[in-house]
């Protein structure tokens, strides 16, 4: 009996998802986002990335890590400075990652900072 309700809920959620996602496909006219929403959606990727990365930088074992012994903070600052200095010069993303890791690894492995 319990499996029956699980199947019903899964099918119901699938149906709701199908209806809401295909709503825009069945419109008779072209659908246009308002300009304020288009502008707001430009910030969605950086907001999502920040929501994932910032807690990873500042938290250690579900607690805020001390910033003076947190190598991730120094790596993030170094990577940000590298990005700002090299912006628009090609391969900046790869350089940012490599520069940040070149700061992180000696602090983490060499000094044993967590």
C-alpha positions, 0 to 999 in steps of 0.5 A: 500500500505504501508503494502505491502512494509513492508511485502516485506521488511520483506520477503526480509530480512528473505530470505537474512538471510536464505541464509547467515546463511545456506551458510556454511551448503551447502559447499561440504568440511569442512570449517575451520576458519583461526587461527587468526580468531579463536584467535580473536573470543575468545575475542568476549564474553568479548568485548561484555560484556564490551560494555554493562557493562562499560557504565552502570558503569560509566554513570548515566542519559546519563552523566558521573557520578562523580566517588567519589559518584558512588557506581557502580565504587566501586562495580566493583573495589571490584568485580574485586579484589575479582575475581582476589583473588579467581580465580580458587577456585570455585563459583567465579562468584557467589562470585564476584556478591555477593561481588560487591553487598555487596559494592554497596547496602550500598553505594546506599541505606545507603548513598544515592549515585546514 
